Amino acid sequence: MEKEILLDKIEADWITIEVIDKTTGKTFRRNLPVRYLETDNGVALFGETLEGKPAQIHFLSEAALAKINDLTGKGPDCARCD
């Protein structure tokens, strides 16, 4: 019996995207040199622009958004220790 490994993050140096063309319905797959990082805070993609400058995009999870709202004073107005 294999021991299950609990992941707290998922990382990759390449990603594979799959799209379905809205006109033809055909599926296309592409491998891209994009760094991928996923944690409980969300997903981050890292790559380069056409000029070779670093670029990144982040998709935040609901948990991360709640933390940000709480830290900036926009969360619920109640004590955590009650």
Biopython code that builds the backbone (N, CA, C, O; Angstrom):
import numpy as np
from Bio.PDB.StructureBuilder import StructureBuilder

atoms = [
    (1, "MET", "N", (0.839, -1.181, 0.000)),
    (1, "MET", "CA", (0.000, 0.000, 0.000)),
    (1, "MET", "C", (0.883, 1.244, 0.000)),
    (1, "MET", "O", (1.746, 1.396, 0.864)),
    (2, "GLU", "N", (0.669, 2.121, -0.958)),
    (2, "GLU", "CA", (1.476, 3.333, -1.050)),
    (2, "GLU", "C", (1.009, 4.366, -0.041)),
    (2, "GLU", "O", (-0.186, 4.512, 0.218)),
    (3, "LYS", "N", (1.967, 5.076, 0.520)),
    (3, "LYS", "CA", (1.646, 6.149, 1.452)),
    (3, "LYS", "C", (1.244, 7.382, 0.652)),
    (3, "LYS", "O", (1.959, 7.799, -0.259)),
    (4, "GLU", "N", (0.106, 7.959, 0.992)),
    (4, "GLU", "CA", (-0.373, 9.144, 0.284)),
    (4, "GLU", "C", (0.426, 10.367, 0.716)),
    (4, "GLU", "O", (0.604, 10.615, 1.908)),
    (5, "ILE", "N", (0.899, 11.122, -0.253)),
    (5, "ILE", "CA", (1.665, 12.335, 0.021)),
    (5, "ILE", "C", (0.723, 13.526, -0.060)),
    (5, "ILE", "O", (0.046, 13.728, -1.068)),
    (6, "LEU", "N", (0.686, 14.314, 1.012)),
    (6, "LEU", "CA", (-0.148, 15.509, 1.021)),
    (6, "LEU", "C", (0.634, 16.664, 0.415)),
    (6, "LEU", "O", (1.737, 16.979, 0.860)),
    (7, "LEU", "N", (0.065, 17.282, -0.588)),
    (7, "LEU", "CA", (0.720, 18.398, -1.259)),
    (7, "LEU", "C", (0.236, 19.715, -0.678)),
    (7, "LEU", "O", (-0.966, 19.925, -0.514)),
    (8, "ASP", "N", (1.175, 20.605, -0.367)),
    (8, "ASP", "CA", (0.769, 21.947, 0.035)),
    (8, "ASP", "C", (1.005, 22.945, -1.092)),
    (8, "ASP", "O", (0.598, 24.103, -1.009)),
    (9, "LYS", "N", (1.673, 22.476, -2.150)),
    (9, "LYS", "CA", (1.817, 23.300, -3.351)),
    (9, "LYS", "C", (2.105, 22.403, -4.547)),
    (9, "LYS", "O", (2.636, 21.300, -4.413)),
    (10, "ILE", "N", (1.739, 22.908, -5.712)),
    (10, "ILE", "CA", (1.991, 22.216, -6.970)),
    (10, "ILE", "C", (2.814, 23.162, -7.831)),
    (10, "ILE", "O", (2.450, 24.326, -8.002)),
    (11, "GLU", "N", (3.927, 22.666, -8.375)),
    (11, "GLU", "CA", (4.807, 23.508, -9.190)),
    (11, "GLU", "C", (5.162, 22.809, -10.495)),
    (11, "GLU", "O", (5.291, 21.585, -10.540)),
    (12, "ALA", "N", (5.318, 23.596, -11.555)),
    (12, "ALA", "CA", (5.766, 23.070, -12.847)),
    (12, "ALA", "C", (6.450, 24.191, -13.620)),
    (12, "ALA", "O", (6.124, 25.365, -13.446)),
    (13, "ASP", "N", (7.401, 23.820, -14.476)),
    (13, "ASP", "CA", (8.089, 24.798, -15.324)),
    (13, "ASP", "C", (7.433, 24.936, -16.692)),
    (13, "ASP", "O", (7.705, 25.895, -17.415)),
    (14, "TRP", "N", (6.571, 23.988, -17.055)),
    (14, "TRP", "CA", (5.822, 24.016, -18.316)),
    (14, "TRP", "C", (4.369, 23.709, -18.004)),
    (14, "TRP", "O", (4.074, 22.963, -17.070)),
    (15, "ILE", "N", (3.460, 24.283, -18.786)),
    (15, "ILE", "CA", (2.048, 23.954, -18.643)),
    (15, "ILE", "C", (1.505, 23.481, -19.988)),
    (15, "ILE", "O", (2.034, 23.836, -21.042)),
    (16, "THR", "N", (0.466, 22.692, -19.943)),
    (16, "THR", "CA", (-0.242, 22.255, -21.144)),
    (16, "THR", "C", (-1.643, 22.842, -21.082)),
    (16, "THR", "O", (-2.387, 22.603, -20.131)),
    (17, "ILE", "N", (-1.996, 23.617, -22.110)),
    (17, "ILE", "CA", (-3.346, 24.164, -22.156)),
    (17, "ILE", "C", (-4.144, 23.409, -23.208)),
    (17, "ILE", "O", (-3.603, 22.941, -24.210)),
    (18, "GLU", "N", (-5.418, 23.306, -22.960)),
    (18, "GLU", "CA", (-6.316, 22.647, -23.901)),
    (18, "GLU", "C", (-7.496, 23.574, -24.137)),
    (18, "GLU", "O", (-8.156, 24.008, -23.194)),
    (19, "VAL", "N", (-7.754, 23.872, -25.396)),
    (19, "VAL", "CA", (-8.862, 24.764, -25.749)),
    (19, "VAL", "C", (-9.758, 24.079, -26.773)),
    (19, "VAL", "O", (-9.318, 23.240, -27.559)),
    (20, "ILE", "N", (-11.024, 24.463, -26.737)),
    (20, "ILE", "CA", (-11.981, 23.979, -27.728)),
    (20, "ILE", "C", (-12.414, 25.181, -28.547)),
    (20, "ILE", "O", (-13.009, 26.122, -28.021)),
    (21, "ASP", "N", (-12.114, 25.146, -29.831)),
    (21, "ASP", "CA", (-12.458, 26.245, -30.724)),
    (21, "ASP", "C", (-13.974, 26.414, -30.756)),
    (21, "ASP", "O", (-14.714, 25.454, -30.968)),
    (22, "LYS", "N", (-14.426, 27.654, -30.542)),
    (22, "LYS", "CA", (-15.870, 27.880, -30.452)),
    (22, "LYS", "C", (-16.579, 27.771, -31.799)),
    (22, "LYS", "O", (-17.795, 27.584, -31.835)),
    (23, "THR", "N", (-15.853, 27.883, -32.895)),
    (23, "THR", "CA", (-16.474, 27.766, -34.218)),
    (23, "THR", "C", (-16.532, 26.319, -34.702)),
    (23, "THR", "O", (-17.575, 25.845, -35.153)),
    (24, "THR", "N", (-15.398, 25.625, -34.603)),
    (24, "THR", "CA", (-15.324, 24.262, -35.150)),
    (24, "THR", "C", (-15.598, 23.175, -34.118)),
    (24, "THR", "O", (-15.956, 22.052, -34.474)),
    (25, "GLY", "N", (-15.430, 23.507, -32.842)),
    (25, "GLY", "CA", (-15.586, 22.498, -31.797)),
    (25, "GLY", "C", (-14.369, 21.599, -31.649)),
    (25, "GLY", "O", (-14.383, 20.668, -30.843)),
    (26, "LYS", "N", (-13.309, 21.866, -32.421)),
    (26, "LYS", "CA", (-12.091, 21.055, -32.354)),
    (26, "LYS", "C", (-11.292, 21.407, -31.102)),
    (26, "LYS", "O", (-11.278, 22.553, -30.653)),
    (27, "THR", "N", (-10.630, 20.393, -30.553)),
    (27, "THR", "CA", (-9.800, 20.566, -29.369)),
    (27, "THR", "C", (-8.342, 20.709, -29.786)),
    (27, "THR", "O", (-7.849, 19.963, -30.632)),
    (28, "PHE", "N", (-7.663, 21.675, -29.183)),
    (28, "PHE", "CA", (-6.242, 21.916, -29.446)),
    (28, "PHE", "C", (-5.497, 21.927, -28.117)),
    (28, "PHE", "O", (-5.990, 22.459, -27.122)),
    (29, "ARG", "N", (-4.288, 21.326, -28.109)),
    (29, "ARG", "CA", (-3.432, 21.307, -26.922)),
    (29, "ARG", "C", (-2.104, 21.953, -27.270)),
    (29, "ARG", "O", (-1.553, 21.740, -28.349)),
    (30, "ARG", "N", (-1.603, 22.745, -26.336)),
    (30, "ARG", "CA", (-0.309, 23.413, -26.524)),
    (30, "ARG", "C", (0.506, 23.287, -25.237)),
    (30, "ARG", "O", (-0.030, 23.432, -24.139)),
    (31, "ASN", "N", (1.801, 23.016, -25.380)),
    (31, "ASN", "CA", (2.741, 23.041, -24.262)),
    (31, "ASN", "C", (3.428, 24.394, -24.269)),
    (31, "ASN", "O", (3.969, 24.822, -25.289)),
    (32, "LEU", "N", (3.404, 25.062, -23.133)),
    (32, "LEU", "CA", (3.954, 26.415, -23.048)),
    (32, "LEU", "C", (4.986, 26.517, -21.932)),
    (32, "LEU", "O", (4.819, 25.906, -20.877)),
    (33, "PRO", "N", (6.069, 27.296, -22.159)),
    (33, "PRO", "CA", (7.089, 27.482, -21.132)),
    (33, "PRO", "C", (6.646, 28.524, -20.100)),
    (33, "PRO", "O", (7.206, 29.616, -20.016)),
    (34, "VAL", "N", (5.643, 28.163, -19.332)),
    (34, "VAL", "CA", (5.090, 29.048, -18.305)),
    (34, "VAL", "C", (5.266, 28.352, -16.964)),
    (34, "VAL", "O", (4.875, 27.196, -16.800)),
    (35, "ARG", "N", (5.856, 29.060, -16.006)),
    (35, "ARG", "CA", (6.010, 28.490, -14.668)),
    (35, "ARG", "C", (4.667, 28.549, -13.952)),
    (35, "ARG", "O", (3.981, 29.570, -14.006)),
    (36, "TYR", "N", (4.287, 27.476, -13.288)),
    (36, "TYR", "CA", (2.995, 27.332, -12.621)),
    (36, "TYR", "C", (3.231, 27.089, -11.140)),
    (36, "TYR", "O", (4.059, 26.258, -10.768)),
    (37, "LEU", "N", (2.504, 27.813, -10.291)),
    (37, "LEU", "CA", (2.573, 27.605, -8.845)),
    (37, "LEU", "C", (1.162, 27.670, -8.289)),
    (37, "LEU", "O", (0.455, 28.660, -8.477)),
    (38, "GLU", "N", (0.758, 26.608, -7.602)),
    (38, "GLU", "CA", (-0.568, 26.563, -6.985)),
    (38, "GLU", "C", (-0.424, 26.259, -5.503)),
    (38, "GLU", "O", (0.233, 25.289, -5.123)),
    (39, "THR", "N", (-1.042, 27.092, -4.663)),
    (39, "THR", "CA", (-1.103, 26.878, -3.222)),
    (39, "THR", "C", (-2.546, 27.099, -2.782)),
    (39, "THR", "O", (-3.430, 27.316, -3.610)),
    (40, "ASP", "N", (-2.775, 27.044, -1.472)),
    (40, "ASP", "CA", (-4.133, 27.302, -0.997)),
    (40, "ASP", "C", (-4.538, 28.757, -1.208)),
    (40, "ASP", "O", (-5.713, 29.097, -1.071)),
    (41, "ASN", "N", (-3.580, 29.617, -1.541)),
    (41, "ASN", "CA", (-3.891, 31.021, -1.831)),
    (41, "ASN", "C", (-4.344, 31.241, -3.272)),
    (41, "ASN", "O", (-4.887, 32.298, -3.594)),
    (42, "GLY", "N", (-4.127, 30.257, -4.139)),
    (42, "GLY", "CA", (-4.552, 30.394, -5.529)),
    (42, "GLY", "C", (-3.502, 29.876, -6.494)),
    (42, "GLY", "O", (-2.652, 29.060, -6.140)),
    (43, "VAL", "N", (-3.582, 30.374, -7.729)),
    (43, "VAL", "CA", (-2.694, 29.941, -8.811)),
    (43, "VAL", "C", (-1.914, 31.145, -9.324)),
    (43, "VAL", "O", (-2.477, 32.225, -9.505)),
    (44, "ALA", "N", (-0.616, 30.957, -9.558)),
    (44, "ALA", "CA", (0.228, 32.004, -10.136)),
    (44, "ALA", "C", (0.900, 31.449, -11.389)),
    (44, "ALA", "O", (1.409, 30.328, -11.391)),
    (45, "LEU", "N", (0.893, 32.248, -12.450)),
    (45, "LEU", "CA", (1.549, 31.894, -13.709)),
    (45, "LEU", "C", (2.645, 32.913, -13.977)),
    (45, "LEU", "O", (2.414, 34.118, -13.876)),
    (46, "PHE", "N", (3.849, 32.433, -14.321)),
    (46, "PHE", "CA", (4.997, 33.296, -14.557)),
    (46, "PHE", "C", (5.556, 33.022, -15.945)),
    (46, "PHE", "O", (5.749, 31.867, -16.325)),
    (47, "GLY", "N", (5.815, 34.077, -16.697)),
    (47, "GLY", "CA", (6.375, 33.929, -18.034)),
    (47, "GLY", "C", (7.096, 35.192, -18.446)),
    (47, "GLY", "O", (7.596, 35.935, -17.601)),
    (48, "GLU", "N", (7.152, 35.437, -19.751)),
    (48, "GLU", "CA", (7.816, 36.622, -20.293)),
    (48, "GLU", "C", (6.947, 37.267, -21.355)),
    (48, "GLU", "O", (6.158, 36.601, -22.024)),
    (49, "THR", "N", (7.106, 38.582, -21.498)),
    (49, "THR", "CA", (6.444, 39.304, -22.581)),
    (49, "THR", "C", (7.214, 39.060, -23.879)),
    (49, "THR", "O", (8.251, 38.398, -23.870)),
    (50, "LEU", "N", (6.715, 39.587, -24.983)),
    (50, "LEU", "CA", (7.428, 39.461, -26.260)),
    (50, "LEU", "C", (8.780, 40.152, -26.227)),
    (50, "LEU", "O", (9.680, 39.810, -26.994)),
    (51, "GLU", "N", (8.922, 41.138, -25.326)),
    (51, "GLU", "CA", (10.203, 41.843, -25.181)),
    (51, "GLU", "C", (11.153, 41.124, -24.230)),
    (51, "GLU", "O", (12.271, 41.590, -24.013)),
    (52, "GLY", "N", (10.731, 40.002, -23.660)),
    (52, "GLY", "CA", (11.580, 39.251, -22.738)),
    (52, "GLY", "C", (11.517, 39.731, -21.306)),
    (52, "GLY", "O", (12.322, 39.306, -20.477)),
    (53, "LYS", "N", (10.580, 40.605, -20.997)),
    (53, "LYS", "CA", (10.434, 41.100, -19.623)),
    (53, "LYS", "C", (9.557, 40.141, -18.823)),
    (53, "LYS", "O", (8.618, 39.558, -19.364)),
    (54, "PRO", "N", (9.863, 39.976, -17.527)),
    (54, "PRO", "CA", (9.064, 39.073, -16.697)),
    (54, "PRO", "C", (7.608, 39.536, -16.616)),
    (54, "PRO", "O", (7.325, 40.733, -16.548)),
    (55, "ALA", "N", (6.703, 38.577, -16.626)),
    (55, "ALA", "CA", (5.277, 38.860, -16.491)),
    (55, "ALA", "C", (4.664, 37.776, -15.610)),
    (55, "ALA", "O", (5.117, 36.632, -15.611)),
    (56, "GLN", "N", (3.634, 38.147, -14.862)),
    (56, "GLN", "CA", (2.957, 37.171, -14.021)),
    (56, "GLN", "C", (1.500, 37.548, -13.841)),
    (56, "GLN", "O", (1.120, 38.716, -13.930)),
    (57, "ILE", "N", (0.694, 36.529, -13.587)),
    (57, "ILE", "CA", (-0.725, 36.740, -13.316)),
    (57, "ILE", "C", (-1.105, 35.806, -12.170)),
    (57, "ILE", "O", (-0.640, 34.669, -12.093)),
    (58, "HIS", "N", (-1.959, 36.311, -11.285)),
    (58, "HIS", "CA", (-2.370, 35.545, -10.111)),
    (58, "HIS", "C", (-3.889, 35.417, -10.084)),
    (58, "HIS", "O", (-4.612, 36.383, -10.326)),
    (59, "PHE", "N", (-4.351, 34.225, -9.790)),
    (59, "PHE", "CA", (-5.771, 33.953, -9.593)),
    (59, "PHE", "C", (-5.927, 33.576, -8.124)),
    (59, "PHE", "O", (-5.528, 32.487, -7.712)),
    (60, "LEU", "N", (-6.507, 34.476, -7.339)),
    (60, "LEU", "CA", (-6.590, 34.269, -5.895)),
    (60, "LEU", "C", (-7.788, 33.408, -5.522)),
    (60, "LEU", "O", (-8.854, 33.501, -6.131)),
    (61, "SER", "N", (-7.591, 32.563, -4.505)),
    (61, "SER", "CA", (-8.674, 31.728, -3.995)),
    (61, "SER", "C", (-9.585, 32.572, -3.106)),
    (61, "SER", "O", (-9.229, 33.681, -2.708)),
    (62, "GLU", "N", (-10.755, 32.037, -2.803)),
    (62, "GLU", "CA", (-11.682, 32.725, -1.896)),
    (62, "GLU", "C", (-11.028, 32.931, -0.531)),
    (62, "GLU", "O", (-11.219, 33.973, 0.097)),
    (63, "ALA", "N", (-10.256, 31.940, -0.067)),
    (63, "ALA", "CA", (-9.576, 32.053, 1.223)),
    (63, "ALA", "C", (-8.571, 33.201, 1.208)),
    (63, "ALA", "O", (-8.483, 33.956, 2.177)),
    (64, "ALA", "N", (-7.817, 33.341, 0.126)),
    (64, "ALA", "CA", (-6.840, 34.429, 0.020)),
    (64, "ALA", "C", (-7.535, 35.782, -0.020)),
    (64, "ALA", "O", (-7.083, 36.730, 0.622)),
    (65, "LEU", "N", (-8.630, 35.879, -0.766)),
    (65, "LEU", "CA", (-9.375, 37.142, -0.822)),
    (65, "LEU", "C", (-9.930, 37.511, 0.543)),
    (65, "LEU", "O", (-9.930, 38.686, 0.912)),
    (66, "ALA", "N", (-10.406, 36.522, 1.302)),
    (66, "ALA", "CA", (-10.916, 36.788, 2.649)),
    (66, "ALA", "C", (-9.797, 37.302, 3.554)),
    (66, "ALA", "O", (-10.013, 38.219, 4.346)),
    (67, "LYS", "N", (-8.590, 36.710, 3.438)),
    (67, "LYS", "CA", (-7.447, 37.174, 4.236)),
    (67, "LYS", "C", (-7.090, 38.617, 3.887)),
    (67, "LYS", "O", (-6.841, 39.430, 4.776)),
    (68, "ILE", "N", (-7.066, 38.931, 2.594)),
    (68, "ILE", "CA", (-6.736, 40.290, 2.157)),
    (68, "ILE", "C", (-7.774, 41.277, 2.672)),
    (68, "ILE", "O", (-7.420, 42.340, 3.183)),
    (69, "ASN", "N", (-9.039, 40.938, 2.544)),
    (69, "ASN", "CA", (-10.101, 41.817, 3.041)),
    (69, "ASN", "C", (-9.977, 42.029, 4.540)),
    (69, "ASN", "O", (-10.173, 43.143, 5.025)),
    (70, "ASP", "N", (-9.653, 40.973, 5.279)),
    (70, "ASP", "CA", (-9.497, 41.089, 6.725)),
    (70, "ASP", "C", (-8.314, 41.989, 7.074)),
    (70, "ASP", "O", (-8.418, 42.830, 7.967)),
    (71, "LEU", "N", (-7.190, 41.817, 6.375)),
    (71, "LEU", "CA", (-5.996, 42.626, 6.653)),
    (71, "LEU", "C", (-6.179, 44.100, 6.305)),
    (71, "LEU", "O", (-5.562, 44.966, 6.925)),
    (72, "THR", "N", (-7.018, 44.386, 5.324)),
    (72, "THR", "CA", (-7.232, 45.777, 4.907)),
    (72, "THR", "C", (-8.441, 46.411, 5.584)),
    (72, "THR", "O", (-8.844, 47.520, 5.232)),
    (73, "GLY", "N", (-9.021, 45.704, 6.558)),
    (73, "GLY", "CA", (-10.142, 46.269, 7.306)),
    (73, "GLY", "C", (-11.485, 46.151, 6.616)),
    (73, "GLY", "O", (-12.445, 46.805, 7.021)),
    (74, "LYS", "N", (-11.571, 45.334, 5.588)),
    (74, "LYS", "CA", (-12.835, 45.189, 4.861)),
    (74, "LYS", "C", (-13.544, 43.879, 5.198)),
    (74, "LYS", "O", (-14.572, 43.556, 4.603)),
    (75, "GLY", "N", (-13.000, 43.131, 6.144)),
    (75, "GLY", "CA", (-13.613, 41.862, 6.535)),
    (75, "GLY", "C", (-14.704, 42.085, 7.562)),
    (75, "GLY", "O", (-15.066, 43.227, 7.844)),
    (76, "PRO", "N", (-15.241, 40.997, 8.133)),
    (76, "PRO", "CA", (-16.298, 41.127, 9.137)),
    (76, "PRO", "C", (-15.792, 41.862, 10.370)),
    (76, "PRO", "O", (-14.630, 41.727, 10.752)),
    (77, "ASP", "N", (-16.661, 42.629, 10.980)),
    (77, "ASP", "CA", (-16.300, 43.429, 12.155)),
    (77, "ASP", "C", (-16.580, 42.626, 13.423)),
    (77, "ASP", "O", (-17.510, 42.920, 14.174)),
    (78, "CYS", "N", (-15.745, 41.599, 13.644)),
    (78, "CYS", "CA", (-15.898, 40.777, 14.845)),
    (78, "CYS", "C", (-14.521, 40.270, 15.269)),
    (78, "CYS", "O", (-13.606, 40.139, 14.456)),
    (79, "ALA", "N", (-14.404, 39.991, 16.559)),
    (79, "ALA", "CA", (-13.137, 39.508, 17.103)),
    (79, "ALA", "C", (-12.948, 38.039, 16.749)),
    (79, "ALA", "O", (-13.911, 37.274, 16.741)),
    (80, "ARG", "N", (-11.714, 37.642, 16.457)),
    (80, "ARG", "CA", (-11.430, 36.247, 16.111)),
    (80, "ARG", "C", (-11.399, 35.337, 17.332)),
    (80, "ARG", "O", (-11.606, 34.130, 17.210)),
    (81, "CYS", "N", (-11.144, 35.901, 18.500)),
    (81, "CYS", "CA", (-10.931, 35.089, 19.701)),
    (81, "CYS", "C", (-12.211, 34.809, 20.477)),
    (81, "CYS", "O", (-12.146, 34.198, 21.544)),
    (82, "ASP", "N", (-13.341, 35.221, 19.996)),
    (82, "ASP", "CA", (-14.596, 34.974, 20.730)),
    (82, "ASP", "C", (-15.016, 33.540, 20.627)),
    (82, "ASP", "O", (-16.046, 33.158, 21.183)),
]
sb = StructureBuilder()
sb.init_structure("model")
sb.init_model(0)
sb.init_chain("A")
sb.init_seg("    ")
for serial, (resi, resn, name, xyz) in enumerate(atoms, 1):
    if name == "N":
        sb.init_residue(resn, " ", resi, " ")
    sb.init_atom(name, np.array(xyz, "f"), 0.0, 1.0, " ", f" {name:<3s}", serial, name[0])
structure = sb.get_structure()
